[in-house]
């Protein structure tokens, strides 16, 4: 596979440590090995190392104190650290007493949080590795991205179908079941299927609970597992002012990768048009926004807006500063403007944008029609959100 320069910029000043979280196969380990080639690395996917340090966490301190200063001047990488929660007490001691730096890498903080592990009390900055984003690719193939997703090994390889299906199955087994995050395996498997078909829509816990044969409280817990394991994220409705006509409680949920969502719904997109293409494009744009928000360190809010009559805007950024509607069409008609026009009339955002498959950018009153490539270019070069 070609080497891709990732957008993540993990630079640590003296005496500063970091957590690097990200779903499996997003490229965390590859990034760390190439960015910190001289760092000591402890990989807890290795069973012998896992067992050894689980029994005696103090081994970390003993072995590091035996190393010379040259080896310890680089950040020490602990990969899959969530598998050895007790090790974080030793990390804390080494940071405080020896001034060592660590990069603590993993795919889930859930086990650490539930086990009340030492999360270092602010001594480690938090970073997140996403699947590939458009700014990391010389030329992104949209249909390829929507069908394969943007996990590097899936997007870049032609034998992606088997790998993608295996990834969904294995991820469930390894990340959720083997880590003991839930004991009801059949119910969680049914939930995962049901969640896939409601993905990107308003989340109705009661309906999904009926499909899974569990109660709504359990469904909420299942969603939280997905959030904690970085398999997805919620966005909340925009509520700048209260109105009986606006949906203000039910969130939307998006999986972390458009290809994974496609596997769950047996979706295959052959043409850049139609409802399936439109929903996948919306998901793709959301993931670009989520990655940009994190990697740019701007941390702007991402919400959606929807009325009870069905008027909707897919993404509201920065508390109403920018409104973005995604349409999987090559020609934007007046019917496509109803939701964003209503929002613009009521809230007067600084920018109102329809992202679509038109070839040229144009303006209709306060609304800008933008080809998706143009939108992404402006997003990542900093001219869209500042």
C-alpha positions in Angstrom: 0.0 0.0 0.0 1.2 3.5 -0.7 2.6 5.6 2.2 0.1 8.4 3.0 1.0 11.5 5.0 -1.6 11.7 7.7 -3.2 15.0 8.8 -2.7 14.3 12.5 0.1 16.5 14.0 1.2 14.9 17.3 4.0 17.1 18.6 4.8 16.8 22.3 6.9 19.4 24.2 9.2 18.4 27.0 7.5 16.5 29.8 4.2 16.3 27.9 2.4 12.9 27.3 -0.6 12.1 25.2 -3.4 9.6 24.6 -4.0 8.6 21.0 -7.4 7.0 20.5 -8.9 5.6 17.3 -10.9 2.7 15.9 -8.8 -0.3 14.9 -7.0 -0.3 11.6 -7.3 3.5 11.2 -3.5 3.7 11.2 -2.5 4.6 14.7 0.4 2.1 15.1 1.7 2.8 11.6 1.6 6.6 12.3 3.4 6.3 15.6 6.2 4.0 14.2 6.9 6.4 11.4 6.6 9.6 13.4 8.6 8.3 16.4 11.0 5.8 15.0 13.4 5.9 17.9 10.8 5.5 20.6 10.6 2.4 22.8 7.4 0.5 21.9 5.4 -1.9 24.1 2.6 -3.6 22.0 0.0 -5.2 24.2 -1.5 -7.1 21.4 1.3 -9.5 22.0 -0.1 -12.1 24.4 3.2 -12.8 26.2 3.8 -9.1 26.9 0.1 -8.6 27.9 0.2 -11.5 30.4 3.6 -10.4 31.8 2.6 -6.8 32.5 -0.9 -7.7 33.7 0.6 -9.8 36.4 3.3 -7.3 37.3 2.7 -3.7 36.2 5.8 -2.6 38.1 7.9 -4.3 35.3 7.3 -1.2 33.2 9.0 1.0 35.8 11.8 -1.5 36.4 12.6 -1.9 32.7 12.5 1.7 31.8 14.7 2.8 34.7 17.3 0.3 33.4 17.5 2.1 30.0 20.0 4.9 29.2 19.0 8.5 28.9 19.2 8.4 25.0 16.5 5.8 24.9 14.2 7.7 27.3 14.5 11.1 25.7 11.8 10.0 23.1 8.2 9.4 24.0 7.5 5.8 25.1 4.7 4.2 23.2 2.3 1.9 24.9 0.0 0.4 22.2 -3.4 -1.1 23.1 -2.9 0.3 26.6 -6.6 -0.3 27.5 -5.7 -4.0 27.8 -3.5 -3.3 30.9 -5.4 -0.7 32.9 -3.2 -1.0 36.0 -0.2 0.1 34.0 -1.4 3.7 34.1 -0.4 4.0 37.8 3.2 3.2 36.8 2.9 5.7 33.9 1.7 8.4 36.3 4.7 7.7 38.7 7.2 7.8 35.8 5.8 11.1 34.5 5.9 12.7 37.9 9.2 11.4 39.2 11.3 10.7 36.2 9.9 13.3 33.7 9.3 10.7 31.1 6.9 11.2 28.2 4.4 8.6 27.0 2.1 8.1 24.1 -0.8 5.8 25.3 -2.5 4.4 22.2 -5.7 2.4 22.1 -9.1 1.8 20.5 -11.2 2.3 23.5 -11.1 4.2 26.8 -14.2 2.5 28.0 -12.5 -0.3 29.9 -10.2 2.2 31.5 -13.1 4.4 32.6 -15.3 1.6 33.9 -12.3 0.1 35.8 -11.6 3.5 37.3 -8.1 3.4 35.9 -5.8 6.3 36.4 -6.4 8.6 33.4 -3.5 10.8 34.5 -5.5 13.8 35.6 -4.8 16.0 32.6 -1.1 15.1 32.3 -1.8 13.6 28.8 -3.3 15.5 25.9 -6.0 13.7 23.9 -5.6 13.0 20.2 -7.8 11.0 17.8 -6.9 9.1 14.6 -9.7 9.0 12.0 -10.0 7.0 8.9 -8.5 8.7 5.8 -9.8 12.1 5.0 -9.9 13.9 1.6 -7.0 16.2 2.4 -4.7 13.2 2.9 -5.4 11.8 -0.6 -4.1 13.2 -3.8 -7.4 12.6 -5.6 -10.3 11.0 -3.8 -12.6 8.6 -5.7 -16.0 9.3 -4.2 -17.8 6.1 -5.2 -14.8 4.1 -4.1 -14.9 5.9 -0.7 -18.6 5.5 -0.2 -18.5 1.7 -1.0 -15.2 0.8 0.6 -15.1 3.4 3.4 -11.9 5.2 4.3 -10.2 2.8 6.7 -6.8 2.7 4.9 -6.5 -1.0 4.2 -10.1 -1.1 2.8 -9.9 2.1 0.6 -6.5 1.3 -0.8 -6.9 -2.4 -1.6 -8.9 -4.0 -4.3 -9.8 -7.1 -2.2 -11.8 -4.8 0.2 -15.1 -6.7 0.4 -13.9 -9.7 2.4 -11.7 -7.5 4.6 -14.5 -5.1 5.3 -17.0 -7.8 6.2 -14.4 -9.5 8.4 -13.6 -6.2 10.0 -17.2 -5.7 11.1 -17.5 -9.2 12.4 -14.1 -9.3 14.1 -14.5 -5.8 15.6 -17.7 -6.9 17.3 -16.0 -10.0 18.7 -12.7 -8.4 19.7 -13.7 -5.0 20.8 -17.1 -5.6 22.4 -17.3 -9.2 23.4 -13.8 -10.1 24.3 -13.4 -6.9 26.3 -16.5 -7.9 28.3 -18.3 -4.7 27.5 -21.6 -6.6 27.2 -22.6 -10.1 28.2 -25.8 -10.4 26.1 -24.1 -11.3 22.8 -27.3 -12.2 20.8 -29.1 -9.0 21.8 -26.1 -6.8 21.0 -25.7 -8.4 17.6 -29.4 -7.7 16.8 -28.9 -4.2 18.0 -25.9 -3.7 15.7 -28.0 -4.7 12.7 -31.0 -2.6 13.7 -28.8 0.4 14.4 -27.3 0.1 10.9 -30.7 0.6 9.3 -31.5 3.7 11.4 -28.1 5.1 11.0 -28.1 8.8 10.2 -31.8 9.2 11.2 -33.4 10.4 14.4 -32.6 7.8 17.1 -35.7 6.1 18.4 -34.6 4.0 21.3 -38.0 2.4 21.8 -38.2 1.1 18.2 -34.8 -0.4 18.3 -35.4 -1.9 21.7 -38.4 -3.8 20.3 -36.3 -5.1 17.4 -33.6 -6.3 19.8 -35.9 -7.7 22.5 -34.4 -5.6 25.2 -35.5 -2.4 27.0 -34.7 1.2 26.0 -32.2 1.6 28.8 -30.1 -1.3 27.4 -30.2 0.2 23.9 -28.9 3.5 25.2 -26.1 1.6 26.9 -25.3 -0.2 23.6 -25.1 3.1 21.8 -22.7 4.3 24.6 -20.5 1.3 24.0 -20.2 2.3 20.3 -19.3 5.9 21.3 -16.8 4.8 23.9 -15.1 2.4 21.5 -15.0 5.1 18.8 -17.3 3.2 16.5 -19.7 6.2 16.1 -20.8 9.5 17.5 -24.0 11.3 18.2 -25.0 14.8 17.0 -27.6 16.7 19.0 -30.4 18.9 17.6 -29.7 22.7 17.3 -31.7 24.5 20.0 -30.7 28.2 19.9 -34.3 29.1 20.8 -37.1 26.9 22.1 -39.9 26.1 19.7 -42.7 23.5 19.8 -42.2 23.1 16.1 -38.6 22.0 16.3 -37.3 18.6 17.3 -35.2 19.2 20.4 -34.4 15.9 22.0 -33.8 13.0 19.7 -30.1 12.9 18.5 -28.7 11.4 15.3 -26.1 8.7 15.3 -23.3 8.2 12.7 -20.9 5.3 12.5 -17.2 6.2 12.3 -16.8 4.9 8.7 -19.1 5.1 5.7 -17.9 1.6 4.5 -18.8 0.0 7.8 -22.3 1.5 7.5 -22.6 0.1 4.0 -21.8 -3.5 5.1 -24.4 -3.4 7.8 -27.1 -2.4 5.3 -25.8 -4.5 2.4 -25.5 -1.2 0.4 -23.7 -1.0 -2.9 -23.7 2.3 -4.8 -23.1 2.1 -8.5 -24.1 5.6 -9.6 -23.7 9.1 -8.0 -27.4 9.7 -7.7 -30.4 8.4 -5.8 -31.4 8.1 -2.1 -28.6 5.6 -1.1 -26.0 7.8 -2.7 -27.4 10.9 -1.0 -27.4 9.2 2.5 -23.8 7.9 2.0 -22.6 11.4 0.8 -24.2 13.0 3.9 -22.4 10.5 6.1 -19.1 11.1 4.3 -19.4 14.9 4.7 -20.1 14.4 8.4 -17.0 12.3 8.9 -14.9 15.0 7.1 -16.4 17.6 9.4 -15.8 15.5 12.6 -12.2 14.8 11.6 -11.6 18.5 10.6 -13.0 19.7 13.9 -10.6 17.5 15.8 -7.5 17.7 13.7 -7.7 21.5 13.3 -8.3 21.8 17.1 -11.1 24.3 16.4 -13.6 22.1 18.3 -16.7 23.8 16.8 -20.2 22.4 17.6 -21.9 20.1 15.0 -25.6 19.9 15.3 -28.6 19.3 13.0 -31.9 21.2 12.7 -35.3 19.6 12.0 -38.9 20.7 12.4 -41.8 18.5 13.1 -43.1 19.3 9.6 -40.0 17.7 8.1 -37.9 20.8 7.2 -34.3 19.9 7.9 -30.7 21.0 7.7 -28.1 18.3 8.0 -25.4 20.1 9.8 -25.3 23.4 11.8 -21.8 24.4 12.8 -20.5 26.7 15.5 -23.9 27.4 17.2 -25.6 28.6 14.0 -22.7 30.3 12.2 -22.8 27.9 9.3 -25.7 25.8 7.9 -24.9 22.9 5.6 -27.4 20.7 3.6 -26.0 17.7 1.7 -27.9 16.7 -1.5 -26.9 13.7 -3.6 -28.0 15.4 -6.8 -26.2 16.9 -9.8 -28.9 19.6 -10.1 -30.2 21.6 -7.1 -33.9 22.5 -7.6 -36.1 24.8 -5.5 -37.5 21.8 -3.6 -34.0 21.2 -2.3 -33.8 24.6 -0.8 -36.8 24.5 1.5 -35.1 23.4 4.7 -32.0 25.6 4.5 -34.1 28.5 3.3 -36.3 28.2 6.4 -33.3 28.0 8.7 -31.6 31.0 7.0 -34.8 33.1 7.3 -35.1 32.4 11.0 -31.4 32.4 12.2 -29.4 34.3 9.5 -26.2 32.2 9.5 -23.1 33.7 8.2 -22.9 30.9 5.6 -25.7 28.8 4.1 -24.3 26.0 1.9 -25.8 23.2 -0.2 -23.1 20.5 -0.8 -24.0 18.5 -3.9 -22.7 17.0 -7.2 -23.1 20.0 -9.4 -20.0 20.9 -11.4 -19.8 24.6 -10.7 -20.3 26.8 -7.7 -23.1 29.3 -7.8 -25.2 31.5 -5.5 -29.0 31.7 -5.0 -29.7 34.6 -2.7 -28.1 33.9 0.7 -27.5 30.2 -0.2 -24.3 29.0 -1.9 -24.4 25.8 -4.0 -21.1 24.0 -3.8 -19.7 20.9 -5.5 -18.5 18.5 -2.8 -14.9 18.7 -4.0 -15.0 22.5 -3.7 -16.5 22.3 -0.2 -13.9 19.9 1.0 -11.0 21.9 -0.5 -12.2 25.0 1.3 -12.8 23.1 4.5 -9.3 21.7 4.7 -7.5 24.9 3.5 -9.1 26.8 6.3 -11.3 29.2 4.3 -14.6 27.5 5.2 -14.3 27.5 9.1 -11.9 29.8 11.0 
